[in-house]
Amino acid sequence: MVNILRTIAVNLKSPIKGSIFGQPISPPNKSAKITEKKKKKMAACLRPLFLAIISLLMISSLTRSSEGAGIAVYWGQNGNEGSLEEACRSGYYDYVNIAFLVSFGSGQTPELNLAGHCIPSPCTFLSSQIEVCQSLGIKVLLSLGGGGAGAGRGPILASPEDARDVAAYLWNNYLGGQSDSRPLGAAVLDGIDFDIEYGSNLYWDDLARALSGYSTAERKVYLSAAPQCFFPDYYLDVAIRTGLFDFVWVQFYNNPPCQYGTSTGNADNLLNSWSNDWAPHPGVNKLFLGLPAAPEAAPSGGYIPPEVLINQILPVVQSYPKYGGVMLWSRFYDRNYSPAIRPYVNGDPLTYTTKSVKKSHAVA
């Protein structure tokens, strides 16, 4: 693209001398002479063409950048973290996981637990906030599981048929289907996040297939997974191997064998896990570096100071084609972390600028 723009600039500054990008613009008669007046007239006629090409190239670049690396965050597990709308209007996030639907499957009544935000559910007032987030280009997903079972037995699928039943429930109550008792109101979420750390490790691949089957040309059901970095993940590896997950944000924290050594400053375990286990994983499409947004967010370690992440870790993980960005746990702990790292999460400055400007329109 740079070479094309340079060529265009040269042509705009120079008189037309018989060719555009090496192609003749006059009959191939070497003896034919173009008067200076005709040259100027031809140059004036061609300038709109050059400008149109430049505009198309810029639009193409902006379109590609919208699919660039971004930041995902979990919201919903602390009533003091601010509203969902505030999180989206901050301009720091590209994906927000509403956490968590803690228990479901095996005949259980599904239990939504949003901590201090709304107990008990439904939390229908969130509908308008979800739509604000989506209007800012942010994908909003419902996260399944988490670290506890709530009042039920946790996320347990009894069979492939049960997985399909749960998919139908999620479709009708949180996605594009119809129900008289949608817990988050009429807003249609963009997809489902699998953060399975409890319960059963069976049939998550069946649930992924069933949910993916609801995608249409008009509306895609996005799927994400949050496995532990210890490889392979006990709960989700079989599901991830289906290749149906658009985003895989690996939890490189609370897992000493594969996380950054906060006390030692050693990144070898993390980078070895990234490069040897997760980046080559055949089921991974976009790979995110899952991190705690503050030391207290991960009692068992893994916190990376922003300057270390920017200077030592991101340059390495960004070299892998599957790199998709950074996931943070969680919005409550993210006081200064995402503002510090966001300009560096995507190596393309144009991407950061265009995405941030889009989200910042509603901030002022």
Residue frames relative to the residue before (quaternion, step in Angstrom):
aa qw qx qy qz dx dy dz
M 1.0000 0.0000 0.0000 0.0000 0.00 0.00 0.00
V 0.6428 0.5313 -0.3295 0.4426 3.56 0.98 -0.88
N 0.6584 0.5115 -0.3145 0.4539 3.58 0.97 -0.85
I 0.6365 0.5222 -0.3333 0.4595 3.58 1.02 -0.75
L 0.6598 0.5023 -0.3088 0.4659 3.57 0.93 -0.90
R 0.6343 0.5268 -0.3353 0.4557 3.57 1.02 -0.78
T 0.6482 0.5167 -0.3134 0.4633 3.57 1.00 -0.85
I 0.6358 0.5266 -0.3220 0.4634 3.56 1.02 -0.85
A 0.6553 0.5222 -0.3156 0.4453 3.55 0.92 -0.92
V 0.6437 0.5189 -0.3262 0.4581 3.58 0.97 -0.83
N 0.6707 0.5003 -0.2994 0.4586 3.58 0.93 -0.87
L 0.6447 0.5213 -0.3287 0.4523 3.57 1.04 -0.71
K 0.7093 0.4574 -0.2583 0.4701 3.56 1.04 -0.75
S 0.7395 0.4049 -0.2148 0.4930 3.60 1.15 -0.58
P 0.5689 -0.5638 0.4555 0.3886 3.60 -1.18 0.45
I 0.5277 -0.6051 0.4801 0.3535 3.54 -1.17 0.55
K 0.0860 -0.8268 0.5558 0.0006 3.57 -0.72 1.09
G 0.7905 -0.3780 0.1825 0.4461 3.53 0.93 0.85
S 0.8055 0.1801 -0.1405 0.5467 3.61 1.12 0.06
I 0.1502 -0.7276 0.6594 0.1153 3.53 -1.33 0.51
F 0.8195 -0.0928 0.0089 0.5654 3.57 -0.53 1.19
G 0.7413 -0.4427 0.2189 0.4546 3.55 0.99 0.90
Q 0.6277 0.5330 -0.3457 0.4499 3.62 1.22 -0.02
P 0.5026 -0.6624 0.4564 0.3167 3.63 -0.88 0.88
I 0.1855 -0.7749 0.5912 0.1251 3.57 -1.05 0.74
S 0.7100 0.3164 -0.2506 0.5770 3.54 1.28 0.07
P 0.6686 -0.4841 0.3473 0.4449 3.59 -1.15 0.38
P 0.5200 -0.6771 0.4262 0.2993 3.58 -0.94 0.85
N 0.3688 0.6938 -0.5175 0.3388 3.53 0.77 1.09
K 0.3388 -0.7914 0.4750 0.1826 3.55 -0.21 1.30
S 0.6754 0.5076 -0.3048 0.4397 3.59 1.10 -0.55
A 0.5232 0.6386 -0.4198 0.3771 3.56 1.29 -0.26
K 0.1737 -0.7910 0.5822 0.0716 3.57 -0.95 0.88
I 0.2176 -0.7613 0.5998 0.1150 3.54 -0.95 0.98
T 0.4168 -0.7167 0.4986 0.2528 3.52 -0.70 1.00
E 0.6457 -0.5261 0.3841 0.3984 3.57 -1.22 0.47
K 0.6237 0.5480 -0.3360 0.4448 3.56 1.05 -0.76
K 0.6693 0.4916 -0.2974 0.4710 3.57 0.98 -0.87
K 0.6061 0.5592 -0.3517 0.4430 3.57 1.08 -0.72
K 0.6757 0.4941 -0.2924 0.4624 3.55 0.90 -0.98
K 0.6464 0.5248 -0.3156 0.4550 3.55 1.00 -0.85
M 0.6607 0.5047 -0.3021 0.4663 3.55 1.01 -0.86
A 0.6330 0.5313 -0.3284 0.4574 3.57 1.00 -0.80
A 0.6467 0.5193 -0.3117 0.4636 3.57 1.00 -0.87
C 0.6631 0.5098 -0.3050 0.4555 3.57 1.01 -0.78
L 0.7114 0.4761 -0.2580 0.4479 3.56 1.05 -0.78
R 0.5183 0.6654 -0.4193 0.3360 3.59 1.14 -0.47
P 0.6432 0.5095 -0.3484 0.4531 3.67 0.89 -0.77
L 0.6184 0.5430 -0.3434 0.4526 3.58 1.09 -0.72
F 0.6547 0.5086 -0.3079 0.4668 3.58 0.93 -0.91
L 0.6645 0.5038 -0.3057 0.4596 3.56 0.94 -0.90
A 0.6325 0.5288 -0.3299 0.4599 3.57 1.04 -0.76
I 0.6382 0.5209 -0.3242 0.4650 3.58 1.01 -0.81
I 0.6363 0.5234 -0.3241 0.4649 3.56 0.97 -0.89
S 0.6581 0.5174 -0.3120 0.4493 3.60 0.91 -0.90
L 0.6610 0.5089 -0.3082 0.4573 3.57 0.95 -0.87
L 0.6487 0.5143 -0.3152 0.4640 3.55 1.02 -0.80
M 0.6494 0.5119 -0.3167 0.4647 3.58 1.00 -0.79
I 0.6408 0.5165 -0.3201 0.4692 3.59 0.98 -0.86
S 0.6365 0.5296 -0.3223 0.4589 3.56 0.98 -0.85
S 0.6513 0.5179 -0.3094 0.4602 3.55 0.97 -0.88
L 0.6695 0.4969 -0.3017 0.4623 3.58 0.92 -0.89
T 0.6290 0.5338 -0.3366 0.4540 3.56 1.04 -0.77
R 0.6568 0.4983 -0.3183 0.4679 3.57 0.91 -0.85
S 0.6721 0.5300 -0.3117 0.4125 3.56 0.92 -0.89
S 0.5868 0.5849 -0.3843 0.4072 3.59 1.12 -0.53
E 0.6840 0.4346 -0.2787 0.5154 3.58 1.24 -0.37
G 0.4202 0.7336 -0.4500 0.2878 3.60 1.22 0.24
A 0.7427 -0.4044 0.2955 0.4445 3.52 -1.37 -0.03
G 0.0346 -0.8113 0.5834 -0.0168 3.55 -1.14 0.67
I 0.4869 -0.6365 0.5134 0.3070 3.53 -1.35 -0.18
A 0.1581 -0.7555 0.6313 0.0753 3.54 -1.00 0.96
V 0.0542 -0.7990 0.5987 0.0144 3.57 -1.10 0.66
Y 0.3515 -0.6935 0.5834 0.2346 3.55 -1.23 0.55
W 0.0458 -0.7795 0.6242 -0.0236 3.52 -0.98 1.01
G 0.6476 0.5718 -0.3780 0.3328 3.56 -1.10 0.65
Q 0.7044 0.4957 -0.2750 0.4272 3.60 1.19 -0.28
N 0.7510 0.2392 -0.2248 0.5730 3.57 1.17 0.46
G 0.4149 -0.7459 0.4694 0.2262 3.55 -0.64 1.12
N 0.6713 0.4947 -0.2960 0.4658 3.59 1.24 -0.27
E 0.5196 0.6661 -0.4088 0.3452 3.60 1.22 0.19
G 0.5785 -0.5703 0.3933 0.4306 3.60 1.23 -0.01
S 0.6364 -0.5560 0.3806 0.3755 3.54 -1.27 0.24
L 0.6508 -0.4938 0.4083 0.4074 3.52 -1.33 0.29
E 0.6497 0.5232 -0.3193 0.4497 3.56 0.94 -0.86
E 0.6366 0.5229 -0.3309 0.4603 3.59 0.98 -0.79
A 0.6251 0.5356 -0.3376 0.4565 3.57 1.00 -0.78
C 0.6980 0.4696 -0.2776 0.4639 3.56 0.89 -0.92
R 0.6839 0.4885 -0.2916 0.4567 3.58 0.97 -0.78
S 0.4916 0.6686 -0.4335 0.3514 3.61 1.21 -0.22
G 0.3931 -0.7368 0.4661 0.2923 3.58 1.14 -0.59
Y 0.5789 0.6346 -0.3564 0.3676 3.59 1.26 0.04
Y 0.7758 0.3861 -0.1613 0.4724 3.58 1.12 -0.64
D 0.2684 -0.7452 0.5926 0.1469 3.51 -1.29 0.61
Y 0.7619 0.1533 -0.0835 0.6237 3.56 1.28 -0.46
V 0.0486 -0.7755 0.6289 0.0257 3.58 -1.01 0.85
N 0.1891 -0.7682 0.6061 0.0819 3.53 -0.84 1.09
I 0.2674 -0.7482 0.5881 0.1508 3.58 -0.68 1.13
A 0.0755 -0.8501 0.5199 -0.0366 3.56 -0.47 1.27
F 0.8092 -0.3534 -0.4426 -0.1564 1.66 -1.69 1.90
L 0.3520 -0.5944 0.6457 0.3255 3.51 -1.41 0.15
V 0.1938 -0.8793 0.4285 0.0752 3.54 0.08 1.36
S 0.8070 0.1165 -0.0491 0.5769 3.60 1.03 -0.70
F 0.2457 0.7350 -0.6011 0.1951 3.56 -1.02 0.88
G 0.6997 0.4667 -0.3456 0.4161 3.54 -1.31 0.24
S 0.8137 0.2629 -0.2038 0.4767 3.55 -1.33 0.33
G 0.7243 -0.4703 0.2405 0.4431 3.56 1.00 0.84
Q 0.4809 0.6726 -0.4410 0.3492 3.59 1.25 0.07
T 0.4612 -0.6040 0.5560 0.3368 3.53 -1.25 0.43
P 0.4556 -0.7044 0.4583 0.2936 3.63 -0.59 1.07
E 0.1640 -0.8020 0.5721 0.0506 3.56 -0.93 0.97
L 0.1605 -0.7689 0.6154 0.0651 3.56 -0.67 1.17
N 0.0354 -0.8002 0.5985 -0.0145 3.56 -0.76 1.06
L 0.0269 0.7982 -0.5988 0.0605 3.57 -0.46 1.25
A 0.5592 -0.6593 0.3679 0.3424 3.53 1.05 0.92
G 0.8438 -0.1889 0.1273 0.4860 3.61 -0.82 -0.94
H 0.4956 0.6793 -0.4313 0.3269 3.60 1.20 0.02
C 0.7739 -0.1788 0.1428 0.5905 3.57 0.93 -0.83
I 0.1670 0.7576 -0.6096 0.1629 3.53 -0.43 1.26
P 0.5348 -0.3309 -0.7687 0.1165 1.55 -1.38 2.03
S 0.5959 -0.5034 0.4435 0.4414 3.55 -1.29 0.05
P 0.5149 -0.0005 -0.8423 -0.1593 1.76 -2.42 0.50
C 0.2998 -0.7315 0.5917 0.1579 3.50 -1.26 0.53
T 0.0333 0.8780 -0.4767 0.0260 3.52 0.91 0.98
F 0.5539 0.6156 -0.4037 0.3889 3.62 1.15 -0.41
L 0.5833 0.5992 -0.3676 0.4069 3.59 1.23 -0.35
S 0.4653 0.7133 -0.4358 0.2913 3.58 1.21 -0.36
S 0.7032 0.4526 -0.2790 0.4721 3.59 0.79 -0.98
Q 0.6329 0.5272 -0.3386 0.4549 3.61 1.07 -0.64
I 0.6094 0.5389 -0.3405 0.4715 3.57 1.06 -0.75
E 0.6780 0.4917 -0.2962 0.4591 3.58 0.91 -0.89
V 0.5901 0.5377 -0.3704 0.4749 3.61 1.11 -0.56
C 0.6441 0.5251 -0.3199 0.4550 3.57 0.90 -0.93
Q 0.6889 0.4850 -0.2815 0.4592 3.56 0.86 -0.95
S 0.6240 0.5369 -0.3416 0.4535 3.58 1.09 -0.66
L 0.6707 0.4694 -0.2834 0.4995 3.57 1.25 -0.43
G 0.5928 -0.6077 0.3512 0.3949 3.57 1.26 0.20
I 0.5145 0.6392 -0.4115 0.3967 3.58 1.27 0.27
K 0.3260 -0.7256 0.5714 0.2019 3.57 -0.93 0.92
V 0.1452 -0.7890 0.5956 0.0393 3.55 -0.87 1.06
L 0.0539 -0.8120 0.5803 -0.0297 3.54 -0.71 1.16
L 0.3879 -0.6640 0.5777 0.2737 3.55 -1.28 0.43
S 0.2536 -0.7810 0.5544 0.1354 3.58 -0.78 1.02
L 0.2685 -0.7630 0.5758 0.1188 3.53 -0.94 1.03
G 0.7917 0.3701 -0.2469 0.4186 3.55 -1.06 0.76
G 0.1288 0.7761 -0.6152 0.0505 3.53 -0.55 -1.21
G 0.7013 -0.5231 0.3194 0.3639 3.54 -1.29 -0.13
G 0.7803 0.2750 -0.1683 0.5359 3.62 1.20 -0.02
A 0.5378 -0.6733 0.4279 0.2724 3.53 -1.25 0.48
G 0.4092 -0.6921 0.4990 0.3232 3.60 1.16 -0.23
A 0.7706 -0.3129 0.2513 0.4951 3.56 -1.03 -0.77
G 0.6712 0.4994 -0.2892 0.4652 3.57 1.26 -0.30
R 0.6869 -0.4751 0.3666 0.4100 3.53 -1.26 -0.54
G 0.6215 -0.5482 0.3478 0.4385 3.55 1.26 0.09
P 0.6645 -0.4810 0.3707 0.4356 3.58 -1.29 -0.16
I 0.1563 0.7922 -0.5636 0.1742 3.57 -0.28 1.28
L 0.1209 -0.7780 0.6149 0.0446 3.55 -0.69 1.12
A 0.3500 -0.7905 0.4742 0.1666 3.55 -0.69 1.11
S 0.7991 -0.0416 0.0949 0.5923 3.58 1.12 -0.63
P 0.6669 -0.4561 0.3677 0.4604 3.61 -1.23 0.07
E 0.6301 0.5281 -0.3382 0.4579 3.59 1.03 -0.72
D 0.6342 0.5186 -0.3230 0.4738 3.57 1.01 -0.80
A 0.6196 0.5391 -0.3359 0.4611 3.58 1.03 -0.76
R 0.6640 0.4894 -0.3054 0.4757 3.58 0.97 -0.81
D 0.6249 0.5272 -0.3371 0.4668 3.59 1.07 -0.68
V 0.6440 0.5013 -0.3188 0.4820 3.59 0.99 -0.81
A 0.6262 0.5313 -0.3393 0.4588 3.60 0.99 -0.78
A 0.6483 0.5062 -0.3169 0.4723 3.58 0.97 -0.82
Y 0.6300 0.5244 -0.3339 0.4655 3.58 1.01 -0.77
L 0.6710 0.4904 -0.3013 0.4674 3.59 0.87 -0.92
W 0.6382 0.5319 -0.3263 0.4510 3.57 0.98 -0.83
N 0.7411 0.4355 -0.2383 0.4520 3.57 0.80 -0.99
N 0.7708 0.3907 -0.1934 0.4645 3.59 1.05 -0.70
Y 0.8045 0.2339 -0.1245 0.5315 3.60 1.16 -0.44
L 0.7347 0.3846 -0.2177 0.5147 3.58 1.14 -0.56
G 0.8361 -0.3039 0.1755 0.4216 3.57 -1.04 -0.71
G 0.5242 0.6521 -0.4111 0.3620 3.59 1.23 0.16
Q 0.5156 -0.6367 0.4905 0.2970 3.53 -1.34 -0.29
S 0.1610 0.7619 -0.6170 0.1134 3.55 -1.05 0.84
D 0.4684 -0.6730 0.4959 0.2860 3.57 -1.15 0.58
S 0.7708 0.3062 -0.1619 0.5346 3.59 1.22 -0.23
R 0.1124 0.8065 -0.5682 0.1191 3.56 0.68 1.10
P 0.4280 -0.7558 0.4266 0.2520 3.64 -0.44 1.17
L 0.7582 0.3279 -0.1929 0.5296 3.61 1.08 -0.64
G 0.6256 -0.5602 0.3366 0.4260 3.57 1.20 0.34
A 0.7855 -0.3859 0.2436 0.4179 3.53 -1.32 -0.27
A 0.4899 0.6761 -0.4393 0.3315 3.61 1.15 -0.38
V 0.2984 -0.7462 0.5741 0.1569 3.55 -1.05 0.85
L 0.3298 -0.7572 0.5307 0.1902 3.57 -0.53 1.16
D 0.5532 -0.6426 0.4322 0.3068 3.54 -1.24 0.50
G 0.8118 -0.1645 0.1269 0.5458 3.58 1.11 -0.45
I 0.4863 -0.6445 0.5272 0.2649 3.50 -1.43 -0.21
D 0.2123 -0.7605 0.6060 0.0961 3.53 -1.01 0.96
F 0.2454 -0.7599 0.5881 0.1286 3.57 -0.97 0.92
D 0.0986 0.7649 -0.6287 0.1000 3.59 -0.47 1.24
I 0.1078 0.8409 -0.5140 0.1309 3.52 0.63 1.22
E 0.0878 0.8042 -0.5745 0.1249 3.55 -0.46 1.28
Y 0.7438 0.2901 -0.1296 0.5881 3.55 1.32 0.07
G 0.7104 0.4418 -0.3101 0.4516 3.56 -1.17 0.41
S 0.7523 -0.3727 0.3000 0.4530 3.55 -1.02 -0.84
N 0.3513 -0.7255 0.5488 0.2215 3.56 -1.23 0.52
L 0.5539 0.6400 -0.3752 0.3779 3.59 1.25 0.21
Y 0.8738 0.2145 -0.1575 0.4070 3.49 -1.37 0.64
W 0.3877 0.7074 -0.5117 0.2957 3.63 1.12 0.39
D 0.5819 0.5554 -0.3708 0.4643 3.58 1.17 -0.47
D 0.6363 0.5172 -0.3234 0.4722 3.59 1.06 -0.74
L 0.6408 0.5097 -0.3284 0.4709 3.58 1.01 -0.76
A 0.6365 0.5223 -0.3328 0.4597 3.60 0.97 -0.80
R 0.6633 0.4974 -0.3140 0.4627 3.60 0.90 -0.85
A 0.6661 0.5067 -0.3105 0.4508 3.57 0.92 -0.87
L 0.6624 0.4888 -0.3089 0.4763 3.60 0.95 -0.82
S 0.6431 0.5267 -0.3243 0.4516 3.57 0.95 -0.85
G 0.6180 0.5767 -0.3346 0.4165 3.55 1.12 -0.66
Y 0.6245 0.5357 -0.3405 0.4551 3.59 1.22 -0.30
S 0.4918 0.6547 -0.4395 0.3693 3.61 1.22 -0.14
T 0.0808 -0.7712 0.6300 0.0429 3.54 -1.13 0.74
A 0.6803 -0.4594 0.3576 0.4453 3.54 -1.28 0.08
E 0.6818 0.4908 -0.2818 0.4634 3.58 1.12 -0.65
R 0.8137 0.0316 0.0155 0.5803 3.59 0.99 -0.75
K 0.2361 -0.7754 0.5765 0.1032 3.52 -0.67 1.16
V 0.2934 -0.7014 0.6155 0.2076 3.56 -1.16 0.66
Y 0.2350 -0.7927 0.5497 0.1188 3.57 -0.37 1.25
L 0.1437 -0.7735 0.6132 0.0705 3.53 -1.12 0.78
S 0.0043 -0.7773 0.6291 0.0021 3.56 -1.05 0.81
A 0.1698 -0.7717 0.6062 0.0906 3.54 -1.28 0.46
A 0.1786 -0.7833 0.5903 0.0779 3.55 -1.12 0.74
P 0.0149 0.8313 -0.5549 0.0290 3.61 0.44 1.15
Q 0.5412 -0.5487 0.5091 0.3832 3.53 -1.34 0.25
C 0.5592 -0.6280 0.4122 0.3509 3.60 -1.07 0.60
F 0.5417 0.6011 -0.4185 0.4124 3.62 1.15 -0.45
F 0.2063 -0.8512 0.4815 0.0308 3.53 -0.45 1.29
P 0.5715 -0.2841 -0.7682 0.0507 1.52 -1.78 1.79
D 0.5820 -0.5856 0.4250 0.3712 3.57 -1.15 0.54
Y 0.5115 -0.6943 0.4222 0.2793 3.55 -0.76 1.11
Y 0.7571 0.4147 -0.2141 0.4571 3.57 0.87 -0.93
L 0.8439 0.2974 -0.0839 0.4386 3.56 0.79 -1.00
D 0.4452 0.7249 -0.4637 0.2476 3.62 1.13 -0.21
V 0.6553 0.5103 -0.3273 0.4506 3.60 0.86 -0.89
A 0.6595 0.5021 -0.3125 0.4640 3.59 0.96 -0.82
I 0.6561 0.5164 -0.3216 0.4467 3.59 0.89 -0.89
R 0.6407 0.5524 -0.3242 0.4234 3.57 1.05 -0.72
T 0.5161 0.6157 -0.4345 0.4071 3.61 1.21 -0.09
G 0.3808 -0.7382 0.4752 0.2904 3.59 1.17 -0.51
L 0.5054 0.6884 -0.3964 0.3369 3.59 1.26 0.18
F 0.6079 0.5799 -0.3552 0.4098 3.58 1.22 -0.28
D 0.3922 -0.7374 0.5072 0.2124 3.54 -0.75 1.10
F 0.7949 0.1130 -0.0197 0.5958 3.56 1.06 -0.83
V 0.0544 -0.7605 0.6464 0.0290 3.55 -1.02 0.89
W 0.0424 -0.8003 0.5980 -0.0106 3.57 -0.42 1.25
V 0.2195 -0.8218 0.5197 0.0806 3.52 -0.14 1.39
Q 0.3878 -0.7269 0.5239 0.2163 3.57 -0.94 0.94
F 0.0556 -0.8016 0.5950 -0.0192 3.56 -0.17 1.32
Y 0.6200 0.4780 -0.3705 0.4998 3.57 0.77 1.05
N 0.7846 0.2320 -0.2463 0.5195 3.55 -1.23 0.62
N 0.6573 0.4225 -0.2990 0.5477 3.55 1.24 0.59
P 0.2343 -0.8443 0.4582 0.1494 3.63 0.36 1.18
P 0.6581 0.5291 -0.3599 0.3968 3.68 0.86 -0.67
C 0.8120 0.2191 -0.0988 0.5319 3.61 1.14 -0.45
Q 0.5892 0.5629 -0.3782 0.4393 3.59 1.09 0.63
Y 0.6436 -0.4944 0.4157 0.4105 3.53 -1.36 0.17
G 0.3775 -0.7201 0.5371 0.2248 3.57 -0.98 0.87
T 0.2759 -0.8071 0.4975 0.1581 3.56 0.00 1.28
S 0.7066 0.4562 -0.2719 0.4676 3.60 0.94 -0.82
T 0.7452 0.3974 -0.2151 0.4904 3.58 1.09 -0.68
G 0.3633 -0.7330 0.4934 0.2955 3.56 1.17 -0.56
N 0.4930 0.6644 -0.4163 0.3771 3.57 1.25 0.38
A 0.1804 -0.8152 0.5467 0.0635 3.56 -0.69 1.11
D 0.3777 0.7723 -0.4622 0.2176 3.60 1.24 -0.01
N 0.6632 0.5106 -0.3286 0.4376 3.61 0.84 -0.90
L 0.6601 0.5035 -0.3065 0.4656 3.57 0.93 -0.87
L 0.7192 0.4551 -0.2697 0.4505 3.58 0.71 -1.04
N 0.6214 0.5222 -0.3495 0.4680 3.60 1.08 -0.61
S 0.6448 0.5088 -0.3188 0.4730 3.57 1.01 -0.80
W 0.6398 0.5282 -0.3179 0.4589 3.57 0.96 -0.87
S 0.7762 0.4033 -0.2001 0.4414 3.56 0.66 -1.13
N 0.7574 0.4034 -0.2151 0.4662 3.59 0.97 -0.80
D 0.7716 0.3534 -0.1827 0.4964 3.59 1.06 -0.72
W 0.8215 0.3330 -0.1495 0.4380 3.54 0.55 -1.19
A 0.6569 0.5136 -0.3365 0.4375 3.62 0.84 -0.80
P 0.7276 0.4006 -0.2739 0.4848 3.67 0.95 -0.67
H 0.4038 0.7384 -0.4737 0.2593 3.62 1.22 -0.17
P 0.4329 -0.7437 0.4405 0.2560 3.62 -0.60 1.08
G 0.6973 0.4818 -0.2854 0.4475 3.60 1.14 -0.48
V 0.5880 0.5981 -0.3629 0.4060 3.59 1.25 -0.24
N 0.2107 -0.7707 0.5904 0.1144 3.57 -0.91 0.95
K 0.7760 -0.0019 0.0220 0.6303 3.59 0.78 -1.05
L 0.1779 -0.8171 0.5467 0.0414 3.55 -0.68 1.18
F 0.1317 -0.8004 0.5842 0.0260 3.54 -0.78 1.12
L 0.4085 -0.6815 0.5598 0.2351 3.52 -1.21 0.71
G 0.1730 -0.8150 0.5478 0.0753 3.59 -0.28 1.26
L 0.0310 0.8260 -0.5539 0.0994 3.57 -0.65 1.17
P 0.4685 -0.6177 0.5309 0.3421 3.58 -1.24 0.34
A 0.4341 -0.7271 0.4754 0.2384 3.57 -0.96 0.88
A 0.7700 0.0925 -0.0795 0.6263 3.59 1.32 -0.04
P 0.6517 -0.5254 0.3533 0.4177 3.63 -1.12 0.47
E 0.6930 0.4879 -0.2886 0.4455 3.60 0.94 -0.86
A 0.5523 0.6105 -0.3970 0.4057 3.60 1.23 -0.18
A 0.7778 0.2152 -0.1171 0.5788 3.60 1.22 -0.39
P 0.2524 -0.8191 0.4957 0.1400 3.60 0.07 1.26
S 0.7298 0.4042 -0.2368 0.4979 3.60 1.11 -0.62
G 0.6900 -0.5355 0.2654 0.4082 3.55 1.19 0.45
G 0.4966 0.6609 -0.4922 0.2726 3.50 -1.40 0.10
Y 0.4737 0.6711 -0.4521 0.3477 3.59 1.25 -0.11
I 0.1369 -0.7742 0.6157 0.0517 3.56 -1.01 0.94
P 0.4273 -0.6877 0.5118 0.2874 3.64 -0.65 0.99
P 0.6130 -0.5982 0.3589 0.3709 3.62 -0.94 0.82
E 0.6764 0.5002 -0.3211 0.4348 3.60 0.87 -0.85
V 0.6230 0.5161 -0.3382 0.4808 3.60 1.14 -0.61
L 0.6338 0.5275 -0.3276 0.4612 3.56 0.95 -0.87
I 0.6927 0.4967 -0.2777 0.4432 3.57 0.85 -1.01
N 0.7878 0.3781 -0.1783 0.4523 3.56 0.79 -0.99
Q 0.8022 0.3174 -0.1470 0.4839 3.60 1.02 -0.71
I 0.7668 0.3951 -0.2070 0.4615 3.58 0.90 -0.89
L 0.6900 0.5007 -0.3027 0.4262 3.59 0.72 -1.03
P 0.6424 0.5237 -0.3647 0.4243 3.67 0.82 -0.73
V 0.6578 0.4936 -0.3131 0.4750 3.59 1.13 -0.58
V 0.7338 0.4325 -0.2664 0.4511 3.60 0.66 -1.06
Q 0.6204 0.5573 -0.3479 0.4282 3.61 1.11 -0.57
S 0.5946 0.5822 -0.3664 0.4163 3.59 1.21 -0.31
Y 0.6205 0.5339 -0.3442 0.4599 3.58 1.26 -0.20
P 0.5253 -0.6884 0.3954 0.3063 3.60 -0.79 0.97
K 0.6792 0.4928 -0.3027 0.4520 3.62 1.10 -0.52
Y 0.4018 0.7308 -0.4743 0.2820 3.61 1.23 -0.09
G 0.0925 -0.8333 0.5447 0.0167 3.57 -0.80 1.05
G 0.7270 -0.3799 0.2560 0.5115 3.58 1.22 -0.31
V 0.5613 -0.5776 0.4832 0.3433 3.53 -1.28 -0.57
M 0.1781 -0.7398 0.6375 0.1205 3.55 -1.14 0.76
L 0.1585 -0.8057 0.5670 0.0649 3.57 -0.97 0.86
W 0.1365 -0.7120 0.6812 0.1017 3.50 -1.18 0.78
S 0.7330 -0.5285 -0.4179 -0.0931 1.56 -0.97 2.29
R 0.7515 -0.3559 0.2690 0.4861 3.58 -1.25 -0.15
F 0.6239 0.5567 -0.3479 0.4240 3.62 0.98 -0.78
Y 0.7389 0.4111 -0.2235 0.4848 3.58 0.94 -0.89
D 0.6141 0.5783 -0.3445 0.4120 3.58 1.21 -0.38
R 0.0414 0.8255 -0.5579 0.0743 3.54 0.26 1.27
N 0.8274 0.0349 0.0156 0.5603 3.57 0.89 -0.93
Y 0.4821 0.7239 -0.4112 0.2729 3.57 1.25 -0.16
S 0.7231 0.4435 -0.2746 0.4528 3.59 0.65 -1.06
P 0.6242 0.5163 -0.3768 0.4493 3.67 0.94 -0.60
A 0.6608 0.5210 -0.3117 0.4413 3.58 1.05 -0.74
I 0.7831 0.3702 -0.1891 0.4626 3.59 0.91 -0.87
R 0.5125 0.7037 -0.4170 0.2611 3.59 1.12 -0.58
P 0.6684 0.4970 -0.3532 0.4260 3.67 0.80 -0.72
Y 0.7302 0.4333 -0.2279 0.4766 3.59 1.21 -0.43
V 0.4911 0.6792 -0.4318 0.3333 3.60 1.23 -0.28
N 0.7454 0.2277 -0.1568 0.6066 3.55 1.09 -0.70
G 0.4234 -0.7446 0.4622 0.2296 3.55 -0.69 1.09
D 0.6405 0.5120 -0.3158 0.4774 3.59 1.27 -0.33
P 0.3735 -0.7550 0.4851 0.2349 3.64 -0.38 1.13
L 0.6047 0.5652 -0.3592 0.4312 3.60 1.06 -0.70
T 0.6323 0.5372 -0.3319 0.4489 3.56 1.01 -0.83
Y 0.6751 0.4923 -0.3050 0.4570 3.57 0.80 -0.99
T 0.6688 0.5187 -0.3118 0.4317 3.57 0.87 -0.94
T 0.7136 0.4601 -0.2800 0.4480 3.59 0.74 -1.02
K 0.6675 0.4920 -0.3184 0.4593 3.59 0.93 -0.78
S 0.6761 0.5015 -0.3026 0.4469 3.57 0.92 -0.86
V 0.6297 0.5279 -0.3378 0.4590 3.57 1.00 -0.78
K 0.6289 0.5467 -0.3342 0.4403 3.56 0.95 -0.86
K 0.7266 0.4371 -0.2515 0.4667 3.58 0.85 -0.99
S 0.6728 0.5363 -0.3092 0.4052 3.57 1.05 -0.65
H 0.4642 0.6993 -0.4434 0.3144 3.61 1.22 -0.25
A 0.7432 0.4055 -0.2215 0.4839 3.56 1.03 -0.81
V 0.5210 0.6654 -0.4097 0.3435 3.59 1.24 -0.10
A 0.6786 0.5193 -0.2992 0.4245 3.56 0.89 -0.97
